[in-house]
Amino acid sequence: MNRFLRKILIRIGSDVMRVLLVPFQSDLQMKRCSVYHWTKVFVRELTAKPGTHVYWPIPRGQRPPDEFLNEQVTLIPIDRMQSSPYYEMVHLDEGLIEKFHSLHGDYVVDVIVSYKPMVTQLLKRRLSPFLKGMCPPVVIAHPFLLAGSRFGFVDEDFWRMQASGMVGLNVFSNQAHEVRGLDAIRPFLSPSEMRKVETLGYYFSAFDPVRMDKYFVEKPREPITICYAQAMSATFQYADVLEEMDLLYKAGRDVRLLITTSSEDGYKFPKHYEYVEQHGTLPQNEFLKKLHEAHVFIALIRDMEMCSSMLEQMYAGQIGVLPDVAWARSMTPPGYPFLYRGKTEMRTMLRHVVENYWDYEDLVQEVREFIREKFDAQKLCSEFATKLDGLSQDWIESSRGVGKGLMEMLAGLETLGVERITWDELVQFVKKNSVLKLNLNNIKTKGDTVSRWAIHWTMQKLGWVDTCEDPMPVYVRGGVK
């Protein structure tokens, strides 16, 4: 959409919103993270509407595909980090804090989406250290809620840290995830604090059916192929899955095991596993084609919340033999017949599917439709963008701490006949018309500290519209080109 058309739409009253994303994964492995893929779709949906600007922190040297970038997106270079889930969840990039500091930062925002639930309260304090309650609303998007024992420390310590971050607005990957998260933190919060834990009633997903359909290939009739598409690690009980496959093979079943993951090709198989086809870091198009070639998969992991690759496998026509736990039930339609309660039942179901896969074509189609309806990232991200828009506007209307002096001062712009003003020009206007002598890094008016965000919000309250086409605000009066 060209700039002229954007300005027309802005003039007829489009809402505006500047969004900061605080990323979860920020090291060299970022492009293998499902949250990164969800973020790409989220950015695309946010900027599909004129009047939205997104600040997207990206590790130095990396760049998202051009299809997710436009003039409404500003990439913020940040330092790479070690690939440690725990470290990622508790780390705040200092450069990011400086760029969005309420007094001396480079940018202003209306709402923040953070993938770091453990540091939410710290994030607010660091961004607005002298003005309590004046930080933009922070929505915590929980990428997962792994048990602390996986990181090698006590579970109670993990949940205690998690609890402090969940006081605020939360978004989860599914309802089972939400229930588990609330149950886990309840022992560590007082009743009054629990009342401050809010959810938006929205669930996010990294699943993209359009991308999946693009690489559809017809399944071979035989041999039946069992697919493993998760990380090759103890977390997903990789060795146990291979053992179950070996039992089928030794029992004389005509089966093949397809291993295709984004993990490095660091695992070697004994030579007698001639039925194994293994791929390490396949390009996305080849990876998705391979998913369509397979027929069935098993999941032995019980302690998790969501697995995007399993959604992709089921949407590609694979029948999943899953544990009968909350996260698996949330990923399958009611009455799904292949949820097991024990190892014996799992083996019975697996052999049954291997021997009767083609009898379940109707089930495969039902699961595909269910996943498309419930987990389509584009649909969910569009809904989330609408919720954020309303949230940011509500915050502008209800935010306290914007002094009457600032409101009266900025109202003087209209008296002077100003119809368009850049951020730098606005700061100079505030300096010139303030009682105190100001500098860019310490904005004060009539003795009260006023954050840059307060100036931004006050302009919107007065009816000025931010074009959101540039990294820094450019305000136009309502109805003005």
N, C-alpha and C positions, 0 to 999 in steps of 0.2 A: 504494500500500500504506500503511495507516495506521500510526501510531507504535506502537500496542499490538501489532499483528502483527509489526512489526519487532523489538520487544523480545522477543517469544516466540522468534523465530528466532535472535536473538543469544544467548538463554539456553541454547539447545540446542547451542551450540558453533560458530557461524559464525566464520570468520576475519575479522579486521578489517584495514583498510588505508587509510592516508591518502596520497593521491597529489597531487604538485605537477606541473602541466604547465608547462614553460617554452616559450612559444610561439615560432614562427618568424616569422609575419607579424603585425605589430601596428600597421599604419597604416590609413588610410581605405580601402585596397583589400583589407582582410582577407577580406571576405565573397566575394571573387572567387578566393581561393586554395584549391586543392584540398586542401591540408593542413588548412585550417580546416574543410572539410566532413568530412574524415576524423575530425578531433578531435571534432566534434559527435557523430558516431556512437560514437566511443570513450567519450566521457563518458556517453552514454546506456547503453552496455553495462556500464561500470564501476559505475554507480549502480543497475543493475537488481538487484544483489544487496545485501541489507541488510549493513551493516557496512563500507561503503566510503564515504569522503568525498573529494571532488575539489576542489582549489583551481585555478580556471581564470582566468588573467590575461586581461583583455579591455581594449582601448583605451578610454579615457574617452569616454563618450557612446554607446558601442555596447553591444548586449545580444543574446545568442543567442536564438533562438526559445524560447518557454516550454516546448515539448515536450522540450527538452534540459536543463531546470532542475528541481530539486526541493530538498528540505531537506538533501540530501547534497552539494550543490554550493555553494561559496562563490566568488563572482566577485571577482577582485582587480583594481581599476582600475590601469592602467599608462598611461604617456605614449605618445602616438602618435609615429610616426617617419616619416622619409622613405621612399618606396617604392624601396628599393635592395636587391636580393638580397644583395649582399656586406655591406652595412651590417647587414642583419637577422641575418646568420649570425655576426657578430662582436660584436654589441652585447648587453650585459646591463643590464636595467632596474634602476637603483639602488634604487628603491622596492621592487622584488621581492626584492632581496638583503636589505634591511633587515627585511622582514616574515618571512623564513624563516631568519634568522641563527641559528646554533646556540645562542648564549648570550642574546642580547637581542631575538630576533625575536618576532613575535606568534604564530606557528604552528609546530607540529611535524608532521613527515611521516615515512612509512615508506619511500617510494620516490619517485624523481623521473623523469619522462619529459621529455627535452629534445629540441627540434627544432633545436638549435644545436650541431652537432658540433664546430665550431671552438673553442668556449669551454667545453667540458666540464671540462677540468682546472681552468680558472680558476673555473668555477662551484663546483666542490668546495672550492677554497681560500677563495673568498669567503664561502661559507656556513658553513664550519667552519675558520676560520683558525688556531685554537690547538689543535685536536684532530685531528691527522692520522689518517686512517683511520676517523673517526667520522661522516663524511658518509653519509647514506642511499645505497643503490645508485642509480646514475644510468644509465638506459637511454637510449641515443641513437637517436632515430627520425630517420633520414636522409630529409628531404623530397626531396632530389635531390643529385646530385653533378655540378654543372655544371662544364664546363671553365673554368679561370680566365681564359682569353683573352676570354670573353664579358663579363667584368667590367673588362677593360682592364688587366690586370696579368699578370705572368709565371705560366705554369702551374705551374712548380716551386714558387714561393712558395705558391700555393694549396694544392697537395698536401701541402707541408710542414706548413702549419697544420692541414689536414684530418687528417693522420696523428696529430698529438698528441691530437686529440679522439677518435679511434677506439680508443684504449687503454681498453678497458672493454667494456660490454655494448652491442651494436649490433642495430638492426632496420632492414631495408631494404624497398624497395617490391617487389622481385622478386629471383630468383636471379641474373639477369644483372647487376642493379644491385650485388648483393653481390660478385660475382666482380670486376667492374670496380673497385669501391672498394678491395678488398684488393690487387689488382694495382697500383693507382695509389699506394698508400701504402707498399708494401713497400720501395722504395728508400730511404725516409726513416726507417725504424725498424730497430733492431738485432734480431737473431733473438729475444732474450729479450723485447723489447718486442712483437714480433709475436705471441708466445705469449699476451700479455695482451689481444690483440684478440679478443674473443669475440662470437659471434652467437647470438641466441636461436632461430635456425631458424624464424623467423616473418616473414611478409611482410605489409605493410599496404597498404591501398588505400582510395581515397575513393569507390569505385563502390558505388552503392546500387540494386540491381535493383528493389526494391519501389517506390522513387520513380520509376524509369524506367517500370515497368509501369503506374503510375497514370495516365500521360499518353500511353498508346498511341493512335495513330491509324493507320488503314490507308493504305498507300502508294498514291499515284496510279500508274496503269500507265505513263503518259507525260506529259510528257517525262521522260527519265531525268535525275535531279537529282544534281549533284555538290556535296557539302557541304564548306564550310570552317568549322571551329568552334574553331580555335586562336586565340591572340593574333595580331593583325595586326601582326607585327613581322618584322624581318630574321632573328631567331632561327629562326623556323619557315619561312623562305624564302617568305613570303607572296606577293611579287611574282612569283616563279618558278611558284608554283601557279597564279596567275591567267594567266600566259603559256601554261601547258600547257592550260588551259581554252580559251583563245583559239584555240589551234591546232585543237582539236576543233571548235569552233564554225565556224571559217573553212573546215574541211574538209567542212562540210555536215551534221554530226551534229545531231540534234534534242536538244539538251542545254540544261540550265539550271544556273546556278551559284547556290547558296544560301550566303550568308555570314551566320552568326549566331554571335556571340561575346560574351564579357563585356567586350570592349574598348570604349573610347569610340568613338563613331561619328565618327572623325576622318579617315577615308580616303574620297576621292571617286573615282569611276570616270569614264573618258571616256564620252561619250554613246553611242558605238557599242556599248557593252556592255549592250545592252538585255535580254540574257538573265540579267542579274545581279539577284538579290533580296537586299538587304542589310538586316541588322538589327544594331543596336548593343547596347544594354543591355536585352535582353528580360527580363521576369520569368521565374523558373525554370520555371513551368508552360508558358509559351509557348515557351521555349527548347527544352524536352524534346519538345514536340509537333513543332517544326520538325525536330528530329533524326530523328523517325520518318518524316517526309515524304520524306527524301532516300534515295538508292540507293547512292552510292559516294563515296569520298574518296581522296585521295592524300596521302602524307607524303613530303616530300623531305628532311627533317632526319634526319641519321644519328647525330649526337652528342648523345644524351640518354639518359634512363633509363626514363622512364615518362610517359604522358600520359593523365590520367583522361578527358579529353574524347574521346580516340580509343576508349577502352573503351566509353564511352557511345554513340558513333557505331556501333560494331560491334554492340553489344547492341541498338541500335535498328534493326538490319537493314541497315546500310550495309556494303558490301564494301570493305575497306581495301586499297589497293595500297601496300605498305609496303617499305622497304628491307630487304634480307636481312642484318640485324644482330641482335645479341643481344637488345636490348630489344623489337624487333618479334616475334622468335621466341617470347619469353616471353609475349607477349600473344595468341598464336594457337595453335590446336591443332596437333599433329604433322601434317606433310604439307600444311599450308596452301599453296594453289597460287599465291598472289599476293604473293610476296616477290621483289623484283627485285634484280639485281646491277648494273645500269647504266641510263642514261637511255633508251637505245633499248628495252630490255626493259620498262622502266616504261611507256613510251608504248604499246607493243604490248599489255601487260596492261590498261591503262586503257581503250583502245579496245575490247578484247575484252569487258570487263565492261560497258561502256556498251551494247554491241550485244547482249549475251547475259545481262543481269542475271537475268531470270526463270528461266533454266536452272539457277541456283545456289541455289534455295530450300532445298535440303537442307543445303548448306554454311552458309548463313546461320543455320539452326537449330542446326547443330553448333557454330558459333562462339558463339552465344548461350548454349548449355548449358555450354560450356567456360569462358566468362567468369563465369557465375553461380557455378560450382563453385570457381573459383580466386581470384576477386577480390571476392566479396561482402563488403563492409566490415563488415556486422553480424556475420557468421560469424567473420571474422578478428579483429575487435575483441573478441569474446567469448573467443576462444582466447587473445588477448594478455592480457586481464584475468585469466584463470586463471593464466597464466605469471607475471604481476606479483604476484599473490597469493602464490604459492609462493615467489617471490624475496624478497618482503618478510618472510615468515615465517622463511625460512632466515637472513636477515640478522639478525633479532631473536635467533635462537638462537645465531648465531655471532659477533655483534658483540663486539669487545673494548673495554676501557677503562671498563667499568661496574664501579666499585669495589665491593669487598665491603661497605664501610661503607654505601654507598647501598642495596645489596640488603637488608642487615639493617635499615636505617632504615625502608624502605618496607614491609618485612614486618611492622613494628609496627602498621600500619593494621589488619590482621586481628586482632591481639591486642586492639586497642581496640574491636573489634566494628564497624568502619566497613564499610558495605556499598555505599555510593555516595559518590563524591567528584568535585567539579569540578576543572578544571585550576588555577584560582586557589586553591582550598582546598588542593590538593596542594602548590603552591609555598609557601604559608604553613606547611604542615606540615614541609616540608624546611627552611625557614628556622628554625623553632622548635626543631627537633631536631638541628641541625648544631652542630658545635664552634665554627665561625666565625659571626660576625654577617653576615647576607646581605642583599642587596637583589635586586630582581627582575631586574636587568640583569647580575648577576654571581653566579651560583649556584656556591658552593664548599662542599665537604663534606670535613672532615678533611684540609684542605690540598690536595686534588686538585680541579682544575677539572672540573666535570661539566656537560655540555651539557643543554639542555632535552630534546633528542632522547634522551639517555641515560636521563633520568627516564622518558620515555614508553615506551622499549623495556623498561626494567626492570619497569615496571608490568605490561606484557604477559607478560614472563617469569614474573612471580609469579602469573599466572592472572587478572589483572584484564582486563576486556573494555571496550574503548572503544565506546560506542554509535555513534559516527561520524554522529550526527544533527545535530550542531552544529559551528560553525567551530572551537571549542576542545574538546579531549577532555572527555568525562564518563565516568568509569570506574565499572563495577559489578563486583562479585565474581562469579565463575562460578556460574551457577545462581541468581543473585539478580535479582529483577525490577527 
